[in-house]
Amino acid sequence: MVRLTRLNHAPIVLNSDLIERIEITPDTVITLTNGQIFRVRETAEQVIQLVVDFRRRILDPGQVLGVSTEPADGPDPKDRS
C-alpha cells in the first residue's frame, strides 16, 4: 500500500499491486487493473519510488529498523552441509 494525494489534496492509500499503468500528462494518472483511474499530485517517479520502497519493506522487514535480514558476508562458514 502506498500513500498518495489526489489533485484536490485528499489523501488516498492505494494497493500498489493493482497498478496497471502510470501515465504522465500534465497530471499523473494511475490506472488500476480493474479500470479505476486516479489522478494524483505525485510525479510518476515519486509513485514508482514509493512502490519500490513499500516492496522492499515487505521483502526485508528488518530494513525498516535499520537491520537487514540479509547475511552481510554470505553464508556462514560453519554451515557446511
Backbone as CSV, one residue per row, in Angstrom:
resi,resn,N_x,N_y,N_z,CA_x,CA_y,CA_z,C_x,C_y,C_z
1,MET,0.841,-1.171,0.000,0.000,0.000,0.000,0.889,1.238,0.000
2,VAL,0.531,2.217,-0.805,1.283,3.464,-0.865,0.334,4.628,-0.616
3,ARG,0.846,5.625,0.094,0.067,6.825,0.400,0.305,7.854,-0.702
4,LEU,-0.803,8.321,-1.290,-0.742,9.311,-2.360,-1.713,10.443,-2.057
5,THR,-1.686,11.458,-2.898,-2.552,12.616,-2.703,-3.298,12.910,-3.996
6,ARG,-4.615,12.952,-3.912,-5.411,13.319,-5.086,-5.180,14.783,-5.429
7,LEU,-5.617,15.194,-6.591,-5.424,16.574,-7.030,-6.096,17.580,-6.100
8,ASN,-7.184,17.163,-5.430,-7.895,18.064,-4.515,-7.298,18.021,-3.101
9,HIS,-6.091,17.448,-2.975,-5.342,17.331,-1.717,-5.890,16.269,-0.772
10,ALA,-6.864,15.481,-1.196,-7.396,14.402,-0.362,-6.418,13.230,-0.381
11,PRO,-6.039,12.732,0.790,-5.109,11.599,0.824,-5.811,10.290,0.458
12,ILE,-5.083,9.408,-0.215,-5.585,8.063,-0.512,-4.457,7.081,-0.238
13,VAL,-4.848,5.851,0.057,-3.888,4.765,0.195,-4.248,3.751,-0.881
14,LEU,-3.278,3.473,-1.746,-3.534,2.671,-2.941,-2.803,1.339,-2.853
15,ASN,-3.483,0.271,-3.215,-2.860,-1.049,-3.286,-1.982,-1.070,-4.540
16,SER,-0.674,-1.023,-4.337,0.248,-0.916,-5.474,0.257,-2.164,-6.353
17,ASP,-0.235,-3.287,-5.834,-0.301,-4.500,-6.652,-1.330,-4.375,-7.770
18,LEU,-2.236,-3.419,-7.650,-3.298,-3.259,-8.647,-2.965,-2.247,-9.731
19,ILE,-1.790,-1.626,-9.660,-1.432,-0.627,-10.673,-1.139,-1.333,-11.998
20,GLU,-1.868,-0.923,-13.021,-1.641,-1.454,-14.366,-0.678,-0.557,-15.133
21,ARG,-0.922,0.763,-15.032,-0.036,1.692,-15.724,-0.109,3.065,-15.065
22,ILE,0.944,3.847,-15.312,1.017,5.229,-14.857,1.272,6.080,-16.087
23,GLU,0.391,7.036,-16.326,0.542,7.927,-17.473,0.984,9.299,-16.990
24,ILE,1.844,9.912,-17.775,2.332,11.240,-17.456,1.691,12.216,-18.430
25,THR,0.700,12.930,-17.954,0.067,14.013,-18.701,0.422,15.253,-17.881
26,PRO,-0.252,16.344,-18.016,0.042,17.374,-17.019,-0.149,16.849,-15.596
27,ASP,-1.025,15.871,-15.421,-1.217,15.213,-14.126,-0.658,13.798,-14.217
28,THR,-0.428,13.191,-13.062,-0.045,11.771,-13.034,-1.334,10.971,-12.943
29,VAL,-1.566,10.100,-13.909,-2.796,9.325,-13.993,-2.447,7.851,-13.770
30,ILE,-3.034,7.267,-12.719,-2.786,5.864,-12.388,-4.029,5.066,-12.752
31,THR,-3.843,4.050,-13.578,-4.937,3.157,-13.948,-4.708,1.825,-13.266
32,LEU,-5.745,1.334,-12.588,-5.658,0.051,-11.899,-6.128,-1.077,-12.809
33,THR,-5.845,-2.295,-12.415,-6.214,-3.460,-13.231,-7.723,-3.598,-13.378
34,ASN,-8.498,-3.001,-12.457,-9.961,-3.068,-12.557,-10.542,-1.913,-13.377
35,GLY,-9.666,-1.056,-13.963,-10.108,0.044,-14.794,-10.302,1.350,-14.046
36,GLN,-10.244,1.315,-12.722,-10.398,2.535,-11.940,-9.208,3.461,-12.184
37,ILE,-9.485,4.761,-12.265,-8.452,5.750,-12.580,-8.323,6.738,-11.427
38,PHE,-7.072,7.044,-11.077,-6.778,8.038,-10.053,-5.823,9.067,-10.630
39,ARG,-6.098,10.338,-10.380,-5.178,11.415,-10.727,-4.568,11.896,-9.425
40,VAL,-3.241,11.911,-9.363,-2.554,12.235,-8.116,-1.561,13.367,-8.312
41,ARG,-1.200,14.010,-7.193,-0.270,15.133,-7.209,1.178,14.676,-7.370
42,GLU,1.505,13.463,-6.928,2.867,12.969,-7.017,3.239,12.704,-8.477
43,THR,4.529,12.848,-8.777,5.010,12.543,-10.126,5.060,11.024,-10.305
44,ALA,5.165,10.599,-11.550,5.283,9.159,-11.824,6.513,8.588,-11.132
45,GLU,7.620,9.325,-11.152,8.850,8.850,-10.493,8.651,8.701,-8.989
46,GLN,7.922,9.624,-8.377,7.652,9.522,-6.942,6.792,8.301,-6.640
47,VAL,5.782,8.049,-7.470,4.915,6.881,-7.269,5.741,5.605,-7.388
48,ILE,6.582,5.541,-8.396,7.437,4.361,-8.580,8.328,4.157,-7.361
49,GLN,8.939,5.231,-6.862,9.818,5.113,-5.699,9.048,4.660,-4.456
50,LEU,7.826,5.162,-4.285,7.004,4.734,-3.149,6.676,3.246,-3.237
51,VAL,6.384,2.769,-4.439,6.084,1.341,-4.628,7.334,0.500,-4.344
52,VAL,8.484,0.930,-4.855,9.738,0.203,-4.624,10.047,0.156,-3.131
53,ASP,9.916,1.287,-2.446,10.180,1.335,-1.009,9.228,0.416,-0.242
54,PHE,7.953,0.421,-0.622,6.971,-0.444,0.029,7.336,-1.913,-0.149
55,ARG,7.692,-2.287,-1.358,8.019,-3.697,-1.613,9.301,-4.113,-0.908
56,ARG,10.255,-3.208,-0.793,11.473,-3.516,-0.026,11.132,-3.794,1.432
57,ARG,10.224,-2.982,1.993,9.826,-3.192,3.391,9.140,-4.531,3.564
58,ILE,8.359,-4.952,2.573,7.662,-6.236,2.652,8.647,-7.395,2.543
59,LEU,9.586,-7.293,1.606,10.529,-8.383,1.365,11.635,-8.459,2.409
60,ASP,11.979,-7.334,3.039,13.031,-7.316,4.054,12.590,-6.426,5.206
61,PRO,11.683,-6.942,6.079,11.138,-6.120,7.154,12.202,-5.573,8.102
62,GLY,13.340,-6.221,8.238,14.402,-5.729,9.101,14.957,-4.416,8.629
63,GLN,14.782,-4.108,7.363,15.295,-2.866,6.794,14.612,-1.648,7.425
64,VAL,13.366,-1.802,7.842,12.627,-0.710,8.469,13.325,-0.299,9.765
65,LEU,13.867,-1.267,10.494,14.541,-0.994,11.750,16.013,-0.678,11.550
66,GLY,16.467,-0.692,10.309,17.870,-0.423,10.039,18.740,-1.653,10.189
67,VAL,18.099,-2.817,10.321,18.838,-4.072,10.450,18.361,-4.998,9.346
68,SER,19.220,-5.258,8.391,18.843,-6.121,7.277,18.850,-7.571,7.721
69,THR,17.927,-8.354,7.205,17.897,-9.782,7.493,18.768,-10.558,6.519
70,GLU,19.341,-9.863,5.532,20.245,-10.490,4.572,21.595,-10.731,5.241
71,PRO,22.246,-11.864,4.968,23.583,-12.090,5.534,24.575,-11.073,4.984
72,ALA,25.398,-10.510,5.871,26.338,-9.470,5.462,27.502,-10.022,4.654
73,ASP,28.023,-11.185,5.034,29.213,-11.733,4.390,28.932,-13.033,3.651
74,GLY,27.719,-13.277,3.281,27.407,-14.517,2.595,27.088,-15.624,3.595
75,PRO,27.173,-16.880,3.153,26.804,-17.997,4.032,27.798,-18.157,5.186
76,ASP,27.296,-18.669,6.292,28.116,-18.904,7.471,29.049,-20.061,7.189
77,PRO,30.369,-19.865,7.339,31.331,-20.945,7.025,31.141,-22.176,7.904
78,LYS,30.488,-22.060,9.047,30.243,-23.210,9.927,29.172,-24.127,9.366
79,ASP,28.336,-23.588,8.475,27.232,-24.371,7.916,27.680,-25.107,6.667
80,ARG,28.502,-26.126,6.833,28.957,-26.930,5.683,28.167,-28.219,5.653
81,SER,27.209,-28.262,4.743,26.432,-29.486,4.656,26.512,-30.078,3.292
